[in-house]
Amino acid sequence: EDDKFVLVTVSFLPVLAVRNLLPCALSFSFLLDGDDAPLPGYEAASGQLLAVHDFGLSRKVSIGLAIAGLEEASEFVPVFCPDSSALENHVTLYDINRSILRLSLQHFQNALQVFRIEVYAPYWVMNRCGLPLELGQKWTASNVTIVGGQSIDPNSSTESG
């Protein structure tokens, strides 16, 4: 009698996947609704997609982010809610001078029911010239003044300075 084997493929999909679209490493951890402390943290290299298998999605999930060289990590912000309530699209971090670094979060859910978060910064300036670089902006009610003396009137397409 011939023994027959049935080949079965079992795929273990992550509950959540986080992609780091920043030009630097990103540390993050999750806090589940009702828990007193966050779960152990993760680190994702630039461009890395990291699968998370450590919890289910039966409760609200919040994420806290940190970047090496910045003074403090972000507050925990909601990134998944089982009742489909509003999710955060931005996270704010601060450098040692208390300057703001605002990161954006984009949420997806694919056909396999894997929930995915992409972390990115709309603008990121990298100084590779070897010289000191000073950037800044001053917002007023009528215009935006960029360090270097150039003014931009938000109500027109012309620049002055």
N, C-alpha and C positions, 0 to 999 in steps of 0.2 A: 504494500500500500504506500502510495506517495504521500509524504508529509507536505502539506501546503502551508505556506506562511503568508500572512497578510501584512503588507507594509502600511503602517499608519504613521502619518506625519502630524506631530503635535507642535504647534507654534505657541510660544508664550510671549504674548504681546505686552509691552510695557503699559502701565496705567497712564503714564504721563511721560512726555519727552520734552527736553529743554534744549534749544539750540542757541549757542552763544555766537552772535554775529558782531561782537565787539572786536577791536584789534588787540585785545589783551585777555588774559585769563579772567574768569568770572567764578567767584565762590557764591554758593547759595544754599539755603536750607528751607525746609517746609515746616509750617506750623499747622496742625490739624485742629479744627474747631473743637473746643472743649479740652484740649491738652494744655498743660502748664508750661511745657518746654518744647522747643523745636526738635525735629528729628535730626540725626547726625547729618552734617553738611556734605556737599558735593563740590567738585571743582571741574570746570569745563574749559579747555583750551580754546583759543580763538577759532571759530568755525566748527567746533565740535558739537555733535548732537548726542546728548546723554539721555539714556533710557532710565526711568525710575520705576522700580517694581515694589517699593517698600510699603505701600499703603493702597487702600481702595479709595474709590471716589464716592463714598456714601456720605461724607461730611464736607463742609467747606474747607478748602485748602488755600493757605496763604504762603507767599514766598518772600524771603528776605534776601537781598543781594549785597555783595561786597566786592570791591576791586582793590587789589594790592596797591598801597601808596595813598589810599584815601583814609581820612581820619576815622570814619565810622561807617558801619553798614546801614542799609536802609531799614525803615520800619517794615514790618510784615504787611503785605497788601494782598487782598484776595485775588486768586487766579483761577479758581474753580469753585462753583457753587452748584450743588445738585438741583436746586430749585431754579436754576438759570437766571438768578439775579445778577445785577451789574457787576462786572469785573473791572479791575484797574487796568488802565492802558499805559500808565506812567509810574515810575519809581524815582524818587529823588535821593541822591547821595551828596555828601559834602566833602570838600578837600580840607586841608589843614588851615586854609584861610577862610573857611566857611563859605567858599564859592560853591555854587550849585552845579551839580552834574545831573541832568535829567535823562534817564534812560526810558526807552519805550518798550512796551510789551505787546506782542501780537499773538492772538489766540486762534487756534485751529482745532478742528476735530475731523479726522479723516474717516473714510468709509469703514475702516476696521474698528472704529470707536476709540482710537488712541487720541488722547487730548494732547496737543502740542503747544508749547509756548516758545516764541522767538524773542530774544532780548537784543536790542540794538540801540544805537544812538543816531539820531538823524544827522548830526554833524559831529565830526571828530577831527581835530587838528593835530597832526603829528609834526613836531619840529625836528627835522633831520638836517638842518643847515649848519648846526654847530654854533650858531649865534643866539643870543637871548631874543626871545620873541614875546611880545606883549600884545595880547588881544583883549578886547573888551567892548562893551556896548553900553550906551546910556539911553534909556528910554524916556521920552517925554511925551506929553500929550500930542505934540505937533510933528515930531520927527524922531529919527533914530540917529545918534551920533556915534560913529565907529572910531575907536582910538586911531589916531593918525589924521584927524581933522575932517574926514569925509562925512558929509551929512546926506541922509537919504530921506526924502519926504515920502511917507507911505501912501500919500494920496496922489502922487504923480510918478511917472516912470523915469524922471530925470534925476540926476545926482548933482549936488553942489558941493563946494568945499574949497 
